[in-house]
Amino acid sequence: MRSELRDKVAELLMEAIRHRERSFLVFWLHAYCQMAEGCDPPAVPFVRLARFVRRHRTELRWCGDPGEGWGRRLVSDSGLFHSRDREQVAIAPRYRKELSLVCAKAAAYWEFLRDLHGRTYPSGLPGALQQAALLWRHRLFFEFHELLEGIWMDWRGPERRFLQGLIQLGVALYHVQRNNYRGALSMFRNGWAKVAPHTPRYCGVELREFLERIAGCREHIERQYREHVEGLGPGHCTDFDWSLVPPLEVAGERQAAVVGS
């Protein structure tokens, strides 16, 4: 997925994390995808899309009323849609070839949001780290980076370097998802150097086992790199074993899930 499109879709999720009711924007996108994927052209009458959303109203009660205004807002403001015809919902022509990727993201985001908003989080850095840990668990590593980078950029305390290290470890795994050996190895090294000095625990993040397993991820990638692509140009991580990736354990996250349930 091109970076411009990736960023637009990710911004919908960031808004939904900050404001529960904006989860509707993600659901309307998810609904559009369910109706349009596989169609040529991928256009859905707005009235049919609204009817589909209304049928799921009971499922959506946790975030309010999924009225048509959210659908209109998605089409007009997200930059994802061809918005000249208000009665037809169609992805912008320049993104049509990547519709399947958009739909995969929309489905993953909706699953994450249902999990996220079933929990209760504290304010400030502890809550942000718990939310980031949930993104990590859902393997939304680019979005993990986006959430924490927004905090890191304005942070002036001693935790700033640690946050940057976590971000870089998330970016390393995002590079793995994009089949980029070299980028992954660079970010693993940079992130490790910033996070490891804080072992065994920092900012509520349990680090000892986490870093041991991150080291296993890095070694696995290094071994693949040596065996398959040394001297042959950019490498690919198509054989990466995702069971190697550890959960990011943050103090209070499990309690948040219990309280939210």
C-alpha positions as CSV (number, residue, x, y, z in Angstrom):
1,M,0.0,0.0,0.0
2,R,1.4,3.4,-1.0
3,S,2.4,5.6,1.9
4,E,-0.2,8.3,1.1
5,L,-3.1,5.8,1.2
6,R,-1.7,4.0,4.3
7,D,-1.5,7.3,6.2
8,K,-5.1,8.3,5.3
9,V,-6.5,5.0,6.5
10,A,-4.4,5.0,9.6
11,E,-5.6,8.4,10.5
12,L,-9.1,7.0,10.7
13,L,-7.9,4.6,13.3
14,M,-6.0,7.2,15.3
15,E,-9.2,9.3,15.4
16,A,-11.2,6.3,16.6
17,I,-8.7,5.6,19.4
18,R,-8.9,9.2,20.6
19,H,-12.7,9.5,20.2
20,R,-14.8,6.4,20.6
21,E,-17.7,7.7,18.5
22,R,-15.4,8.1,15.5
23,S,-15.1,4.3,15.4
24,F,-18.2,4.7,13.2
25,L,-16.0,6.0,10.4
26,V,-14.0,2.8,10.4
27,F,-17.2,0.7,10.5
28,W,-18.7,2.6,7.5
29,L,-15.5,1.9,5.6
30,H,-15.6,-1.8,6.7
31,A,-19.2,-2.0,5.5
32,Y,-18.4,-0.4,2.2
33,C,-15.6,-2.9,1.7
34,Q,-17.9,-5.8,2.4
35,M,-20.3,-4.6,-0.2
36,A,-17.9,-3.3,-2.9
37,E,-14.9,-5.7,-2.9
38,G,-15.1,-7.9,-6.0
39,C,-17.5,-5.5,-7.8
40,D,-16.5,-3.8,-11.0
41,P,-16.7,-0.9,-10.6
42,P,-16.5,-0.9,-6.8
43,A,-19.5,1.4,-6.4
44,V,-22.3,1.1,-3.8
45,P,-25.5,3.2,-3.7
46,F,-25.4,5.2,-0.5
47,V,-28.9,4.1,0.4
48,R,-27.9,0.4,0.3
49,L,-24.8,1.1,2.3
50,A,-26.8,3.0,4.9
51,R,-29.3,0.1,5.1
52,F,-26.5,-2.4,5.6
53,V,-25.1,-0.2,8.5
54,R,-28.6,0.1,10.1
55,R,-28.9,-3.7,10.2
56,H,-25.8,-3.8,12.5
57,R,-27.1,-1.1,14.8
58,T,-27.4,-3.5,17.8
59,E,-23.8,-4.6,17.3
60,L,-22.7,-0.9,17.3
61,R,-24.5,0.3,20.5
62,W,-21.2,0.6,22.4
63,C,-20.3,3.7,20.4
64,G,-23.6,5.4,19.9
65,D,-25.8,6.0,16.8
66,P,-24.2,5.0,13.5
67,G,-26.3,7.6,11.6
68,E,-25.9,8.5,8.0
69,G,-23.9,11.6,8.9
70,W,-20.9,9.4,9.7
71,G,-21.1,7.8,6.2
72,R,-21.4,11.2,4.5
73,R,-18.4,12.4,6.5
74,L,-16.3,9.4,5.6
75,V,-17.0,9.9,1.9
76,S,-16.4,13.7,1.9
77,D,-13.6,14.1,4.4
78,S,-11.3,11.0,4.4
79,G,-9.8,11.6,1.0
80,L,-10.4,7.9,0.1
81,F,-13.5,8.3,-2.1
82,H,-14.7,9.7,-5.3
83,S,-17.1,12.2,-3.9
84,R,-18.7,13.9,-6.9
85,D,-21.8,11.8,-6.8
86,R,-23.3,11.9,-3.3
87,E,-25.6,8.9,-4.0
88,Q,-22.8,6.5,-5.1
89,V,-20.0,5.5,-2.8
90,A,-16.9,4.5,-4.8
91,I,-13.2,4.5,-3.8
92,A,-11.1,7.2,-5.6
93,P,-9.9,5.9,-8.9
94,R,-6.2,6.3,-7.9
95,Y,-6.8,3.9,-5.0
96,R,-8.9,1.3,-6.9
97,K,-6.1,-1.2,-7.4
98,E,-5.4,-1.2,-3.7
99,L,-8.9,-1.6,-2.6
100,S,-8.2,-5.2,-1.3
101,L,-5.5,-3.7,1.0
102,V,-7.8,-1.0,2.3
103,C,-10.4,-3.6,3.0
104,A,-8.0,-5.8,4.9
105,K,-7.0,-2.8,7.0
106,A,-10.6,-1.8,7.7
107,A,-11.4,-5.4,8.9
108,A,-8.4,-5.4,11.1
109,Y,-9.1,-2.0,12.5
110,W,-12.7,-2.8,13.3
111,E,-11.6,-6.0,15.2
112,F,-9.1,-3.9,17.1
113,L,-11.6,-1.2,18.0
114,R,-14.1,-3.7,19.3
115,D,-11.4,-5.0,21.6
116,L,-10.1,-1.5,22.5
117,H,-13.4,0.0,23.5
118,G,-14.3,-3.0,25.6
119,R,-11.6,-1.9,28.0
120,T,-11.0,1.1,30.3
121,Y,-7.7,3.0,30.2
122,P,-6.0,5.5,32.5
123,S,-5.1,8.9,31.1
124,G,-1.6,9.9,30.1
125,L,1.4,7.7,29.2
126,P,0.2,4.6,31.1
127,G,-3.0,4.5,29.1
128,A,-1.3,5.2,25.8
129,L,1.2,2.3,26.4
130,Q,-1.7,0.0,27.2
131,Q,-3.4,1.0,24.0
132,A,-0.1,0.6,22.1
133,A,0.3,-2.9,23.6
134,L,-3.1,-3.8,22.2
135,L,-2.1,-2.6,18.7
136,W,1.0,-4.7,19.0
137,R,-1.1,-7.7,19.9
138,H,-3.2,-7.2,16.8
139,R,0.0,-6.9,14.8
140,L,-0.8,-3.4,13.8
141,F,2.8,-2.3,13.9
142,F,2.6,0.8,11.7
143,E,-0.3,2.0,13.8
144,F,1.6,1.2,17.0
145,H,4.3,3.5,15.6
146,E,1.8,6.2,14.8
147,L,0.2,6.2,18.2
148,L,3.5,6.3,20.2
149,E,5.2,8.8,17.8
150,G,2.4,11.3,18.5
151,I,3.3,11.2,22.2
152,W,7.1,10.9,21.7
153,M,7.3,14.0,19.5
154,D,6.0,16.3,22.4
155,W,7.5,14.3,25.3
156,R,10.2,16.1,27.2
157,G,10.8,13.7,30.1
158,P,13.5,11.0,30.6
159,E,11.1,8.4,29.1
160,R,11.6,10.0,25.6
161,R,14.5,7.8,24.5
162,F,12.7,4.7,25.7
163,L,9.6,5.6,23.8
164,Q,11.7,6.1,20.6
165,G,13.2,2.6,21.1
166,L,9.7,1.0,21.4
167,I,8.6,2.9,18.3
168,Q,11.7,1.6,16.4
169,L,11.0,-2.0,17.4
170,G,7.5,-1.6,16.1
171,V,8.8,-0.2,12.9
172,A,11.2,-3.2,12.6
173,L,8.2,-5.6,12.6
174,Y,6.4,-3.3,10.2
175,H,9.4,-3.8,7.9
176,V,9.1,-7.5,8.3
177,Q,5.4,-7.3,7.2
178,R,6.6,-5.4,4.2
179,N,9.3,-8.0,3.4
180,N,12.2,-5.7,4.0
181,Y,15.2,-7.4,5.7
182,R,17.5,-4.5,5.8
183,G,15.1,-2.0,7.2
184,A,14.0,-4.5,9.9
185,L,17.5,-5.3,11.0
186,S,18.4,-1.6,11.2
187,M,15.4,-0.8,13.4
188,F,15.9,-3.8,15.6
189,R,19.4,-2.6,16.3
190,N,18.4,1.0,17.0
191,G,15.4,0.1,19.1
192,W,17.2,-2.5,21.1
193,A,20.0,0.1,22.0
194,K,17.4,2.5,23.5
195,V,15.1,0.0,25.3
196,A,17.6,-2.6,26.7
197,P,19.2,-0.3,29.3
198,H,15.8,-0.1,31.1
199,T,15.6,-3.8,31.8
200,P,13.8,-5.4,33.6
201,R,10.9,-3.0,33.8
202,Y,10.3,0.6,32.8
203,C,7.1,2.8,32.5
204,G,5.2,-0.3,33.5
205,V,6.5,-2.3,30.5
206,E,7.9,-5.8,31.3
207,L,11.2,-6.0,29.4
208,R,13.2,-9.1,30.3
209,E,11.3,-11.8,28.4
210,F,10.1,-9.3,25.8
211,L,13.7,-8.4,24.8
212,E,14.9,-12.0,24.9
213,R,12.2,-12.9,22.3
214,I,12.9,-9.7,20.3
215,A,16.5,-10.9,20.1
216,G,15.1,-14.2,18.7
217,C,13.2,-12.3,16.1
218,R,16.3,-10.4,15.1
219,E,18.5,-13.5,14.9
220,H,15.9,-15.3,12.8
221,I,15.9,-12.4,10.3
222,E,19.7,-12.2,10.3
223,R,19.9,-15.9,9.6
224,Q,17.5,-15.6,6.7
225,Y,19.4,-12.7,5.4
226,R,22.7,-14.6,5.4
227,E,21.3,-17.7,4.0
228,H,19.2,-16.3,1.2
229,V,20.1,-12.8,0.1
230,E,23.6,-11.8,1.1
231,G,25.0,-10.0,-1.9
232,L,21.8,-10.3,-3.9
233,G,20.2,-7.0,-3.2
234,P,17.1,-6.2,-0.9
235,G,16.0,-9.1,1.1
236,H,12.6,-10.6,1.8
237,C,11.1,-11.9,5.1
238,T,8.5,-14.1,3.5
239,D,9.4,-17.1,5.8
240,F,9.3,-15.1,9.1
241,D,7.9,-17.1,12.0
242,W,5.4,-14.8,13.7
243,S,5.1,-17.0,16.7
244,L,8.5,-15.6,17.7
245,V,7.1,-12.1,18.3
246,P,6.4,-11.6,22.0
247,P,3.4,-9.8,23.5
248,L,4.1,-6.3,24.9
249,E,3.1,-6.7,28.5
250,V,2.2,-3.4,30.2
251,A,1.2,-3.0,33.8
252,G,-2.6,-2.6,34.1
253,E,-3.5,-3.8,30.7
254,R,-5.2,-7.0,31.9
255,Q,-7.0,-5.1,34.6
256,A,-8.2,-2.7,31.8
257,A,-9.7,-5.6,30.0
258,V,-11.5,-7.0,33.1
259,V,-12.9,-3.6,34.0
260,G,-14.0,-2.9,30.5
261,S,-15.8,-6.2,30.3
